[in-house]
């Protein structure tokens, strides 16, 4: 089932705890989607159920409410939670304790028994793979509900998937949860149903889906304001050649990767400028949300420490640094969550599942650029606490990242048997990049010797919001009044107010530019390049205006409309599309409007 839920009367007998409120202690009441999903679950009584809900929507509350109901009906008498990380085990145990379901997060297969005070255990996917037989014996002994959190991790390694299947095949009930796009490899995920699509390729089938677009419309999650920064980069190759390029320009894959790496180099000017801009944005947000915090996602441990030093110089206070191999990492996250400190810097520990609701500003400062990782990272900032809150994520003007940002509202399923034929494919495998992000060192010795960052300069490029683009294509200097017009946007605004304000900001600057005396072009400037750049900007604005009009006419989310136009007309995201591709999409959406009118 997919779509926006409606909460109507219930034809089935339920315990007094439901549906008026969630499992005690997890939330004041169930949200509409959770009510609808629970109704469907208890009407169908499935052994396996897959719920796909956007980060921040409340998957934990839903799962624990199901667990409480199953325990109350005596359908199960034990709970097993499988999570991706050690920290998430603790987080599940704490949430379950508040719901009156005691779970042991310290259990291991070698431990055997656990205290009779517990009705459940929490383990990791890696821990299950170590001794699946022991987990199977425990599952067979009791009527067990298995909650598979972020179930796509069961496909991380063949042994993990096999271990999960062997350990939990005898389970009475299995509830699988995920909040991000499924993996793109061909390893089937245990206990997930697959069905052929229109092209004959098997795809995962969710029992219930609650996407970002629906959650945004229901004010369950925050809208995201993406602040993109470009700039001039200079680096030296292994052959001794010095290369200069502009971040965000059409480049080869290798040159784009090297330009991005130069931008993220702690010794350059780009990252300090962007961190300072992000801190200015955080200051503005904290005027309305006093405890708002920021998170910088780094590529490796060394750069994470360097970014923390830069933030201390900018803010005057130390940043919390969370590294994946530190024993105190979970404690640090908890302390940051409960404090009002400004910044946290992490490599992978906060990329998925970890709940820090006060995070409102992020800096995507990692070379990992896959759709899975991007969705996980952005998911840390969308958890809404009150209406009007908006998340702000700063990112490099890299075509792939701009494309992901413009497609935030698109839902994807796990595709089996799809071969990666294009390096830019949104389904490209992410194994190597995730392994690099987890590693203590960022790259191999050979790669380190083949590259030397020489210098970088940051320019404010554009803002992406609700499928539209606002900005000035890298023409704005960092620290200028034009940049502050965007950084100083109030921290509490409804999406409609945000859209109107962004449009007004862009219109005001365009009016100033038109009134200013025109400068003669410098010698060597290419008229063709200038006219092409202006033409693309005009076409993007026209397309975004038509998409906005289509949204007001049909209610269809901007991102979904952009994705449908790309599917019919071909080509990349609007941010990097050619003039011909933009013309084709403009003609197509006008054709839609004509056909709907007739």
Residue pairs with C-beta under 8 A, 6 or more apart in sequence:
1 36
1 37
1 40
1 207
1 208
1 209
2 206
2 208
2 209
2 211
2 411
3 209
3 214
4 33
4 214
4 217
4 218
5 32
5 33
5 35
5 36
5 37
5 210
6 32
6 36
7 19
7 32
7 35
7 36
10 19
10 39
11 43
12 39
12 42
12 43
14 42
14 69
15 68
15 69
15 72
15 73
17 23
17 24
17 65
17 68
17 69
17 72
18 30
18 38
18 65
18 68
18 69
19 30
19 35
19 38
19 39
20 29
21 27
21 28
21 29
21 30
22 28
22 29
22 30
22 34
22 61
22 64
22 65
22 99
23 61
23 64
23 65
23 67
23 68
23 99
23 100
23 101
24 68
24 98
24 99
24 100
25 95
25 97
25 98
25 99
25 100
26 60
26 61
26 64
26 65
26 95
26 98
26 99
27 58
27 61
30 38
30 61
30 62
30 65
31 57
31 58
31 61
31 218
31 220
32 218
33 53
33 57
33 58
33 208
33 210
33 214
33 215
33 218
33 220
34 58
34 61
34 62
34 65
36 208
37 51
37 62
37 208
37 210
38 62
38 65
38 66
38 69
40 207
40 208
41 49
41 66
41 207
41 208
42 69
44 207
46 207
47 172
47 173
47 174
48 174
48 176
48 191
48 192
48 193
49 173
49 174
49 175
49 176
49 207
49 208
50 151
50 176
50 177
50 178
50 192
50 193
50 204
50 205
50 206
50 207
50 208
51 59
51 62
51 63
51 175
51 176
51 177
51 178
51 206
51 207
51 208
51 209
51 210
52 178
52 179
52 206
52 208
52 209
52 210
52 211
52 411
53 59
53 62
53 177
53 179
53 208
53 209
53 210
53 215
54 179
54 210
54 211
54 212
54 215
54 221
54 379
54 382
55 179
55 180
55 221
55 375
55 376
55 378
55 379
55 380
55 382
55 383
56 179
56 215
56 220
56 221
56 222
56 379
56 382
56 383
56 384
57 179
57 210
57 215
57 220
57 221
58 220
59 149
59 177
59 179
60 91
60 92
60 95
60 355
61 95
62 177
63 147
63 149
63 175
63 177
64 95
64 96
64 99
64 101
65 99
66 145
66 175
67 76
67 79
67 96
67 99
67 101
67 120
67 145
67 147
67 175
68 99
68 100
68 101
70 76
70 145
70 173
71 77
71 79
71 101
71 119
75 143
75 172
75 173
76 142
76 143
76 144
76 145
76 172
76 173
77 119
77 142
77 143
77 144
78 119
78 120
78 138
78 142
78 143
78 144
78 145
79 96
79 101
79 103
79 119
79 120
79 121
79 144
79 145
79 147
80 120
80 121
80 122
80 123
80 135
80 138
80 139
80 144
80 145
80 146
80 147
80 168
80 171
81 89
81 92
81 96
81 103
81 120
81 121
81 122
81 123
81 146
81 147
81 149
82 122
82 123
82 124
82 125
82 128
82 146
82 147
82 148
82 149
82 164
82 168
83 89
83 91
83 92
83 122
83 123
83 124
83 125
83 149
83 150
83 353
84 124
84 125
84 149
84 150
84 153
84 352
84 353
85 124
85 349
85 352
85 353
86 124
86 330
87 329
87 330
87 333
87 349
87 354
88 149
88 353
88 354
89 105
89 122
89 123
89 124
90 105
90 122
90 330
91 353
91 354
91 355
92 103
92 105
92 122
92 147
92 149
93 103
93 104
93 105
93 122
96 102
96 103
96 120
97 103
101 119
101 120
102 117
102 118
102 119
102 120
103 118
103 119
103 120
103 121
103 122
104 114
104 115
104 118
104 120
104 121
104 122
105 121
105 122
107 114
107 121
107 122
107 123
108 123
108 127
109 123
109 127
109 128
109 130
109 131
109 134
109 135
110 131
110 134
112 134
114 121
121 138
123 135
125 153
125 154
125 156
125 160
125 163
125 164
126 160
128 135
128 160
128 163
128 164
128 167
129 157
129 159
129 160
129 162
129 163
129 164
130 163
132 162
132 163
132 164
132 166
132 167
133 166
133 167
135 163
135 167
135 168
136 166
136 167
136 168
136 169
136 170
138 144
139 146
139 167
139 168
139 170
139 171
140 170
143 172
144 168
144 170
144 171
144 172
144 173
145 171
145 172
145 173
145 174
145 175
146 168
146 171
146 173
146 174
146 175
147 175
147 177
148 154
148 164
148 168
148 174
148 175
148 176
148 177
148 191
149 177
149 353
150 177
150 178
150 179
150 180
150 352
150 353
151 176
151 177
151 178
151 189
151 191
151 192
152 178
152 180
152 182
152 183
152 189
152 372
152 414
153 160
154 160
154 161
154 164
154 189
154 190
155 161
155 182
155 183
155 185
155 187
155 188
155 189
155 414
156 183
158 187
161 187
161 188
161 189
161 190
164 190
164 191
165 190
165 191
168 174
168 190
168 191
174 191
176 189
176 191
176 192
179 353
179 379
180 352
180 372
180 375
180 376
180 379
181 371
181 372
181 375
181 411
181 412
182 189
182 204
182 412
182 413
182 414
182 415
183 189
183 372
183 414
183 430
184 372
184 414
184 415
184 418
184 420
184 427
184 428
184 429
184 430
185 429
185 431
186 416
186 417
186 418
188 194
188 416
189 204
189 414
192 204
192 205
192 414
193 204
193 205
194 202
194 203
194 204
194 205
194 414
194 416
195 202
195 203
195 205
196 202
196 203
197 203
201 415
201 416
201 417
201 418
202 415
202 416
202 417
203 413
203 414
203 415
203 416
204 413
204 414
204 415
205 413
206 413
209 411
211 409
211 411
212 221
212 382
212 408
212 409
212 411
213 409
213 557
213 559
213 560
215 221
216 223
216 409
216 495
216 557
217 557
219 384
219 387
220 384
221 382
221 383
221 384
222 360
222 381
222 382
222 383
222 384
222 389
222 390
222 391
223 390
223 391
223 465
223 466
223 495
223 498
224 378
224 381
224 382
224 390
224 391
224 392
224 393
224 405
224 408
224 465
225 390
225 391
225 392
225 393
225 463
225 464
225 465
225 489
225 498
226 393
226 395
226 402
226 405
226 463
226 464
226 465
227 277
227 278
227 281
227 392
227 393
227 394
227 395
227 460
227 463
227 486
227 487
228 248
228 394
228 395
228 396
228 397
228 401
228 402
228 405
228 461
228 462
228 463
228 464
228 471
229 247
229 270
229 273
229 274
229 277
229 394
229 395
229 396
229 397
229 458
229 459
229 460
229 461
229 478
230 246
230 247
230 248
230 396
230 397
230 458
230 459
230 461
230 474
231 246
231 247
231 263
231 270
231 456
231 457
231 458
231 459
231 474
232 244
232 245
232 246
232 247
232 456
232 457
232 459
233 244
233 245
233 246
233 247
233 258
233 259
233 262
233 263
233 270
233 453
233 455
233 456
233 457
234 242
234 243
234 244
234 262
234 453
234 454
234 455
234 456
235 242
235 243
235 258
235 259
235 261
235 262
235 451
235 452
235 453
235 454
236 242
236 243
236 451
236 452
236 454
237 243
237 258
237 450
237 451
238 449
238 450
238 451
242 454
243 255
243 258
245 251
245 255
245 259
246 259
246 474
247 259
247 260
247 263
247 270
247 396
247 397
247 398
248 396
248 397
248 398
248 399
248 402
248 461
248 474
250 399
250 576
251 259
253 423
253 424
256 398
256 399
257 367
258 451
260 367
260 369
260 396
260 398
261 367
261 451
261 453
262 268
262 270
262 453
262 454
262 455
262 456
263 270
263 271
263 396
263 456
263 458
264 270
264 271
264 299
264 303
264 365
264 366
264 367
264 396
265 271
265 453
265 456
266 303
266 306
266 307
266 310
267 453
268 453
268 455
268 456
269 455
269 456
269 457
269 458
270 456
270 457
270 458
271 307
271 310
271 365
271 456
272 310
272 314
273 457
273 458
273 478
273 479
274 363
274 365
274 394
274 458
274 478
275 296
275 307
275 310
275 311
275 314
275 363
276 314
276 478
277 394
277 458
277 460
277 478
277 483
277 487
278 294
278 296
278 361
278 362
278 363
278 392
278 394
279 294
279 311
279 314
279 315
279 342
279 343
280 484
280 487
280 488
281 361
281 392
281 394
281 487
282 292
282 293
282 294
282 342
282 343
282 360
282 361
284 487
284 488
284 489
284 490
284 491
285 292
285 360
285 361
285 392
285 491
286 292
286 491
287 490
287 491
288 388
288 490
288 491
288 492
289 358
289 360
289 389
289 491
289 492
290 340
291 340
291 358
292 358
292 359
292 360
292 361
292 491
293 336
293 340
293 341
293 342
293 343
293 344
293 356
293 358
293 359
293 360
293 361
294 342
294 343
294 344
294 359
294 360
294 361
294 362
294 363
295 343
295 344
295 345
295 346
295 350
295 356
295 359
295 361
295 362
295 363
295 380
295 381
296 304
296 307
296 311
296 319
296 343
296 344
296 345
296 346
296 362
296 363
296 365
297 346
297 347
297 350
297 351
297 362
297 363
297 364
297 365
297 366
297 377
298 304
298 307
298 345
298 346
298 347
298 365
298 366
299 347
299 365
299 366
299 367
299 368
299 436
299 437
299 442
300 347
300 436
300 437
300 439
300 440
300 441
300 442
301 323
301 347
301 440
301 441
302 441
302 442
303 365
303 442
304 321
304 323
304 345
304 346
304 347
305 321
305 345
307 319
307 345
307 365
308 318
308 319
308 321
308 343
308 345
311 319
311 342
311 343
311 345
312 318
312 319
315 342
315 343
317 341
317 342
319 341
319 342
319 343
319 344
319 345
320 332
320 335
320 336
320 341
320 343
320 344
320 345
321 332
321 344
321 345
321 346
322 329
322 332
322 333
322 336
322 344
322 345
322 346
322 347
322 349
322 350
323 329
323 346
323 347
323 349
324 347
324 348
324 349
324 438
325 440
326 332
329 349
333 344
333 349
333 350
333 354
333 356
336 344
336 356
337 355
337 356
337 357
337 358
344 350
344 356
344 359
347 366
347 437
347 438
348 434
348 437
348 438
350 356
350 380
351 373
351 376
351 377
351 380
351 437
352 376
352 379
354 380
355 383
356 380
357 383
357 385
358 385
359 380
359 381
359 383
359 391
360 381
360 389
360 390
360 391
360 392
360 491
361 381
361 391
361 392
361 393
361 394
362 377
362 378
362 380
362 381
362 391
362 392
362 393
362 394
363 393
363 394
363 395
364 374
364 377
364 393
364 394
364 395
364 396
364 401
366 373
366 377
366 437
367 433
367 436
367 442
368 430
368 433
368 434
368 436
368 437
369 398
369 400
369 401
369 404
369 433
370 428
370 430
370 433
370 434
371 404
371 412
371 426
371 427
371 430
372 430
372 434
373 430
373 433
373 434
373 437
374 401
374 404
375 404
378 391
378 393
378 408
381 391
381 392
381 393
382 391
387 494
388 492
388 493
388 494
389 491
389 492
390 489
390 491
390 492
390 493
390 498
393 405
395 401
395 402
395 405
397 461
397 462
397 474
399 424
399 572
399 573
399 575
399 576
400 424
402 464
402 573
402 575
402 576
403 426
403 572
403 573
403 575
403 576
404 426
405 464
406 464
406 467
406 469
406 559
406 562
406 573
406 574
406 575
407 426
407 559
407 562
407 563
407 573
408 559
409 467
409 557
409 558
409 559
409 560
409 563
410 559
410 560
410 563
412 426
412 427
415 427
418 427
420 427
420 428
420 429
422 428
424 572
436 442
436 443
458 478
459 474
459 475
459 476
459 477
459 478
460 471
460 472
460 474
460 476
460 477
460 478
460 480
460 482
460 483
460 486
461 471
461 472
461 473
461 474
461 476
462 469
462 470
462 471
462 472
462 473
462 474
462 575
463 469
463 470
463 471
463 486
463 502
464 470
464 575
465 498
465 499
465 502
466 495
466 498
466 499
466 558
466 559
467 544
467 547
467 557
467 558
467 559
467 561
467 562
468 499
468 502
468 544
468 547
468 548
468 558
469 540
469 541
469 544
469 574
469 575
470 486
470 502
470 503
470 505
470 506
471 486
471 506
472 482
472 506
472 509
473 533
473 537
476 482
476 483
477 483
482 509
485 505
485 508
485 509
486 502
486 505
489 498
489 501
489 502
489 505
493 501
499 548
521 527
521 530
532 579
535 579
536 578
536 579
536 582
539 579
539 582
539 583
539 586
540 574
540 575
540 582
542 582
542 586
543 574
543 582
543 585
543 586
543 589
544 558
544 574
546 586
546 589
546 590
546 593
547 558
547 561
547 562
547 565
547 589
548 558
549 593
550 556
550 561
550 589
550 592
550 593
551 557
551 558
551 561
553 593
553 596
554 596
561 589
562 573
562 574
565 585
565 588
565 589
566 572
566 573
566 585
568 588
569 581
569 584
569 585
569 588
570 581
570 584
571 577
571 578
571 581
571 584
571 585
572 581
574 582
574 585
577 585
